[in-house]
Amino acid sequence: MVTFATLASCFERLEATSSRNEMIALLARLLAGVPPDEIGIVCYFVLGEIGPGYSEVNLGIGERTAAAAIALAAGTDPASVEAAARELGDYGDVAVRLIAAPAGEPLSVADVHRTLSRIAGASGPGSADRKVGLLAGLIAAATPRERRYLSRLAAGEMRLGVGDMTILDALAEAFLGSKAQRPSLEHAYNISSDIGHVARTLREEGLPGVRAISVTLHKPIRPMLTQRVARISEILERIGSPVIAVEEKYDGERIQAHKDGDDVTLFSRRLTDVTGQYPDIVRHVRQHVTADTAILDGEAVAFDHETGTYRPFQTLMRRRRKYRVSEVAGEIPATYRVFDLLYVNGDSYLYRSYPDRRARLEEILGRDKHISPADRIVTGDTDGITEFYLACIERGLEGVVCKSCAEDSFYRAGAREWQWIKWKSDYVPDLSDTLDLVIVGASAGRGKRAGTYGSVLCAAYNHEDDLFQTVCGMGTGFSDVDLSDLPRRLAGARVDRQPARLMVNPQAAPDFWFAPRHVVEVLGLEITESPDHTCNWDPERRRGLALRFPRFVRWRDEKSPEQATTAAEVAAMFRRQREV
């Protein structure tokens, strides 16, 4: 049994370090001593969760509930708790200050998980009071150090700066001797999306058990991602197969559909369950997918069947709501364009070639105006790509995605490789694409921007090192409404110091720090070398890469920070610019 005090002590040390290697070492020592039945829970807790992200286990604890629980445990009123929270900025610190009750019996990790699961499961009349009572009892029984992290965990604000890849590195060090062994664990995580399951399997069955983890219905597979090029003439050379498939590229929401008889589950690009948002797509999958079981990868789009054109992404996003779902679905029906098949009738298709996956997809999915395989051509020359691309642009599409048709054109879950390359229309000739960057800081607004932020600091994701490296400061492209709303939108990500997984040069340090959480689409003029930014940092030359003249395009709430543009992509864009 692992006590929660042991976790809290480790959390305190994690919070105090800015070294990722030290984080890995701390977590490796912790995980090596955790029994199989608790190691998964510990991994979830480190990430600030109580289960795998796709499970949508929601504690339903907002600031008001947290304040009420702390007030009950402290024997004071919620107003006093809220006043202390405004002063301290953290409910964990508030619990430490206000609660004087002595700790009870040592809390175990299992105890805490059991109680938090009961809070998540509370529903119906009186559920709010039950949540407050359960959380208050848990906090009152804890030591001061435990209270800090229990309150943060319950409120979804752990802020330890630990990412999925850092935990996988720690697991590799703890049980396989080196973080160099991470790839096998990462593959298992990419096809199960459950870091707790990977950890339990590794602890109980070792590496053979991890390698046996397979695709499972209703557990999302991390999506395969695209690369980009500077010139359309590069596509065939980069992909390397004699012929390629050129598919329509949609400006919609990526949706992975799992069908198990009449039971259909939909997952977003961020692997969250969005089944309730798209009852029409659920209905179309039930009616038109002839296989008993299947996992499809595709895109939900707003398509105008009268004009034969695609409507903007912002139109589709009006579907993302809790209320009036059916009414808005009638106003903005979603069409599901399917571009891949990952599993069918008990068999994984991840290691079948793209042509085989596409052929089987066409067998099990008939064409209907609301659901169909993505339109495409197969070609071996640049003229064919260009002609199809121009036809897509005329119909309101973003562009095309070119895919290898080679024998080894497998579906590489979670990977961004040269098997898939996107080519889309954009706003300036200098860059062939926009970048999706993560907001990690902000400067104080002055003059007309007083009371909000003057600019935001944006970073790319370094997958190998599990770091966010800065690319630019951005203050243009925001509307007046966007600017005034920035403090509210970013409030939940605000932290007191530089996040551990963030690499920033002192001269580019912002006035305010944010945990990597919010992704924005950014347009720029070109990629240049810079002594200020750390993307692809060269320590000898003391230079990184930066985006010149960045301009805000839109929020990318459907993307997780780890799905942002990578440092490797930025480096490739820079190299291609120099070749032009």
Secondary structure as the mmCIF struct_conf table of DSSP 4:
data_model
#
loop_
_struct_conf.conf_type_id
_struct_conf.id
_struct_conf.beg_label_comp_id
_struct_conf.beg_label_asym_id
_struct_conf.beg_label_seq_id
_struct_conf.end_label_comp_id
_struct_conf.end_label_asym_id
_struct_conf.end_label_seq_id
STRN STRN1 THR A 3 THR A 3
HELX_RH_AL_P HELX_RH_AL_P1 PHE A 4 ALA A 16
HELX_RH_AL_P HELX_RH_AL_P2 ARG A 20 ALA A 32
TURN_TY1_P TURN_TY1_P1 GLY A 33 GLY A 33
BEND BEND1 VAL A 34 VAL A 34
HELX_RH_AL_P HELX_RH_AL_P3 PRO A 36 VAL A 46
TURN_TY1_P TURN_TY1_P2 LEU A 47 GLY A 48
BEND BEND2 ILE A 50 GLY A 51
HELX_RH_3T_P HELX_RH_3T_P1 GLY A 53 SER A 55
HELX_RH_AL_P HELX_RH_AL_P4 GLU A 63 ALA A 74
TURN_TY1_P TURN_TY1_P3 GLY A 75 GLY A 75
BEND BEND3 THR A 76 THR A 76
HELX_RH_AL_P HELX_RH_AL_P5 PRO A 78 LEU A 88
BEND BEND4 GLY A 89 GLY A 89
HELX_RH_AL_P HELX_RH_AL_P6 TYR A 91 LEU A 98
HELX_LH_PP_P HELX_LH_PP_P1 ALA A 101 ALA A 103
BEND BEND5 GLU A 105 GLU A 105
HELX_LH_PP_P HELX_LH_PP_P2 PRO A 106 LEU A 107
STRN STRN2 SER A 108 SER A 108
HELX_RH_AL_P HELX_RH_AL_P7 VAL A 109 GLY A 121
BEND BEND6 GLY A 124 GLY A 124
TURN_TY1_P TURN_TY1_P4 PRO A 125 GLY A 126
HELX_RH_AL_P HELX_RH_AL_P8 SER A 127 ALA A 140
TURN_TY1_P TURN_TY1_P5 ALA A 141 ALA A 141
BEND BEND7 ALA A 142 ALA A 142
HELX_RH_AL_P HELX_RH_AL_P9 PRO A 144 ALA A 155
TURN_TY1_P TURN_TY1_P6 GLY A 156 GLY A 156
HELX_RH_AL_P HELX_RH_AL_P10 ASP A 164 LEU A 176
BEND BEND8 GLY A 177 SER A 178
HELX_RH_3T_P HELX_RH_3T_P2 LYS A 179 GLN A 181
HELX_RH_AL_P HELX_RH_AL_P11 ARG A 182 SER A 192
HELX_RH_AL_P HELX_RH_AL_P12 ILE A 195 ARG A 211
TURN_TY1_P TURN_TY1_P7 ALA A 212 ALA A 212
TURN_TY1_P TURN_TY1_P8 LEU A 217 HIS A 218
BEND BEND9 LYS A 219 LYS A 219
HELX_LH_PP_P HELX_LH_PP_P3 PRO A 220 MET A 224
STRN STRN3 LEU A 225 ARG A 228
BEND BEND10 ALA A 230 ARG A 231
TURN_TY1_P TURN_TY1_P9 ILE A 232 SER A 233
HELX_RH_AL_P HELX_RH_AL_P13 GLU A 234 ILE A 239
BEND BEND11 SER A 241 VAL A 243
STRN STRN4 ILE A 244 LYS A 249
BEND BEND12 ASP A 251 GLY A 252
STRN STRN5 GLU A 253 ASP A 260
TURN_TY1_P TURN_TY1_P10 GLY A 261 ASP A 262
STRN STRN6 ASP A 263 SER A 268
TURN_TY1_P TURN_TY1_P11 ARG A 269 ARG A 270
STRN STRN7 ASP A 273 ASP A 273
HELX_RH_3T_P HELX_RH_3T_P3 THR A 275 GLN A 277
HELX_RH_AL_P HELX_RH_AL_P14 PRO A 279 HIS A 288
STRN STRN8 VAL A 289 VAL A 289
BEND BEND13 ALA A 291 ASP A 292
STRN STRN9 THR A 293 ASP A 304
TURN_TY1_P TURN_TY1_P12 HIS A 305 GLY A 308
STRN STRN10 THR A 309 TYR A 310
HELX_LH_PP_P HELX_LH_PP_P4 ARG A 311 PRO A 312
HELX_RH_AL_P HELX_RH_AL_P15 PHE A 313 LEU A 316
HELX_RH_3T_P HELX_RH_3T_P4 MET A 317 ARG A 319
BEND BEND14 LYS A 322 ARG A 324
HELX_RH_AL_P HELX_RH_AL_P16 VAL A 325 GLU A 331
BEND BEND15 ILE A 332 ILE A 332
STRN STRN11 ALA A 334 VAL A 344
TURN_TY1_P TURN_TY1_P13 ASN A 345 GLY A 346
STRN STRN12 ASP A 347 SER A 348
TURN_TY1_P TURN_TY1_P14 LEU A 350 TYR A 351
BEND BEND16 ARG A 352 ARG A 352
HELX_RH_AL_P HELX_RH_AL_P17 TYR A 354 ILE A 364
STRN STRN13 LEU A 365 LEU A 365
STRN STRN14 ASP A 368 ASP A 368
TURN_TY1_P TURN_TY1_P15 LYS A 369 HIS A 370
STRN STRN15 ILE A 371 PRO A 373
HELX_LH_PP_P HELX_LH_PP_P5 ALA A 374 ASP A 375
STRN STRN16 ARG A 376 THR A 379
BEND BEND17 GLY A 380 ASP A 381
HELX_RH_AL_P HELX_RH_AL_P18 THR A 382 GLU A 394
TURN_TY1_P TURN_TY1_P16 ARG A 395 GLY A 396
STRN STRN17 GLY A 399 SER A 404
BEND BEND18 ALA A 406 ALA A 406
TURN_TY1_P TURN_TY1_P17 GLU A 407 ASP A 408
TURN_TY1_P TURN_TY1_P18 ALA A 413 GLY A 414
STRN STRN18 ARG A 416 LYS A 424
BEND BEND19 TYR A 427 TYR A 427
BEND BEND20 PRO A 429 ASP A 430
BEND BEND21 SER A 432 ASP A 433
STRN STRN19 LEU A 435 ALA A 444
HELX_LH_PP_P HELX_LH_PP_P6 GLY A 445 GLY A 445
HELX_RH_3T_P HELX_RH_3T_P5 GLY A 447 ARG A 449
TURN_TY1_P TURN_TY1_P19 ALA A 450 GLY A 451
BEND BEND22 THR A 452 THR A 452
STRN STRN20 TYR A 453 ASN A 462
TURN_TY1_P TURN_TY1_P20 HIS A 463 ASP A 466
STRN STRN21 LEU A 467 MET A 474
BEND BEND23 THR A 476 GLY A 477
HELX_RH_AL_P HELX_RH_AL_P19 ASP A 480 LEU A 490
HELX_RH_3T_P HELX_RH_3T_P6 ALA A 491 ALA A 493
STRN STRN22 ARG A 494 VAL A 495
BEND BEND24 ASP A 496 ARG A 497
TURN_TY1_P TURN_TY1_P21 ALA A 500 ARG A 501
STRN STRN23 LEU A 502 MET A 503
HELX_RH_3T_P HELX_RH_3T_P7 PRO A 506 ALA A 508
BEND BEND25 ASP A 511 ASP A 511
STRN STRN24 PHE A 512 PHE A 514
BEND BEND26 PRO A 516 PRO A 516
STRN STRN25 VAL A 519 LEU A 523
BEND BEND27 LEU A 525 LEU A 525
STRN STRN26 GLU A 526 SER A 530
BEND BEND28 PRO A 531 ASP A 532
STRN STRN27 CYS A 535 ASP A 538
TURN_TY1_P TURN_TY1_P22 PRO A 539 ARG A 542
STRN STRN28 ARG A 543 ARG A 548
BEND BEND29 PHE A 549 PHE A 549
STRN STRN29 ARG A 551 TRP A 555
TURN_TY1_P TURN_TY1_P23 ASP A 557 GLU A 558
BEND BEND30 LYS A 559 LYS A 559
HELX_RH_3T_P HELX_RH_3T_P8 PRO A 561 GLN A 563
BEND BEND31 ALA A 564 ALA A 564
HELX_LH_PP_P HELX_LH_PP_P7 THR A 565 THR A 565
STRN STRN30 THR A 566 THR A 566
HELX_RH_AL_P HELX_RH_AL_P20 ALA A 567 GLU A 579
#
